[in-house]
Every structure is written in structure tokens, then in C-alpha cells.
Amino acid sequence: MTDFQELINKSIKNLRLSLDMTQEKFSEKCGLSTDNYRNLEYNRHSPKSSTIDKICSAFNLTPLELLRYGAEQPDGIEQITDSLSGMSENQLSMVKDFITLVRKYDLKD
């Protein structure tokens, strides 16, 4: 299987997970059999263009938007950094104080 095929399958799975849907509910909404859908998630085969169309139609996405679900998600530090950007000095000070409290009262051994 090519990297592109794996990206498509990963994108479909990540879309399902982001919607907090079971494989059964997701495949039902898209008009796919559950077995065929599972084969996509487990990279047993790649979807036909008609399958991609069904998925995109079911969730009002373009194929490009679907592919974005397969992109690597930032790790925790990058997510925190992104969240901090644009905060005021006062807000950043509050976050710093919160971090200090968490470290102080962390009860790990």
C-alpha cells in the first residue's frame, strides 16, 4: 500500500474518531458495510473514489478537507504554545501561576 493510500485510510479513521463514532455508526451514516469500513481502517485496501464521495457527502466535506484529518497532529507542547499565542500579559501571568501551583502540589512519588 502506498503512503498516499495509508494517508487516506488514516484520514477516514481520524474523522470517525474526531466525531466520537463507532465503526458501525460511521459506516451506516456513510452507506458502507461495516466490514468494508473496517478493511479501510486496518489498511487492508484503499477506498474507491465512490467511497470517498460517500464519506465526504455524509459529513459535508470536500476530499481535501477529509485528507486534513490524516495530517499529523501537534504534540502537547505545540498545542499549549498555540493556545498561549495571542494571550495578554495578564493571562500569561495567570497561566504561569497555575503551572507553579500544579508543580507545587503534584503528588507523584
Secondary structure as the mmCIF struct_conf table of DSSP 4:
data_model
#
loop_
_struct_conf.conf_type_id
_struct_conf.id
_struct_conf.beg_label_comp_id
_struct_conf.beg_label_asym_id
_struct_conf.beg_label_seq_id
_struct_conf.end_label_comp_id
_struct_conf.end_label_asym_id
_struct_conf.end_label_seq_id
HELX_RH_AL_P HELX_RH_AL_P1 ASP A 3 SER A 18
TURN_TY1_P TURN_TY1_P1 LEU A 19 ASP A 20
HELX_RH_AL_P HELX_RH_AL_P2 GLN A 23 CYS A 30
TURN_TY1_P TURN_TY1_P2 GLY A 31 GLY A 31
HELX_RH_AL_P HELX_RH_AL_P3 THR A 34 GLU A 41
TURN_TY1_P TURN_TY1_P3 TYR A 42 ASN A 43
BEND BEND1 ARG A 44 HIS A 45
HELX_LH_PP_P HELX_LH_PP_P1 SER A 46 LYS A 48
HELX_RH_AL_P HELX_RH_AL_P4 SER A 49 ALA A 58
TURN_TY1_P TURN_TY1_P4 PHE A 59 ASN A 60
HELX_RH_AL_P HELX_RH_AL_P5 PRO A 63 ARG A 68
TURN_TY1_P TURN_TY1_P5 TYR A 69 GLY A 70
BEND BEND2 ALA A 71 ALA A 71
HELX_LH_PP_P HELX_LH_PP_P2 GLU A 72 PRO A 74
HELX_RH_AL_P HELX_RH_AL_P6 GLY A 76 LEU A 84
TURN_TY1_P TURN_TY1_P6 SER A 85 GLY A 86
HELX_RH_AL_P HELX_RH_AL_P7 GLU A 89 LYS A 104
TURN_TY1_P TURN_TY1_P7 TYR A 105 TYR A 105
#
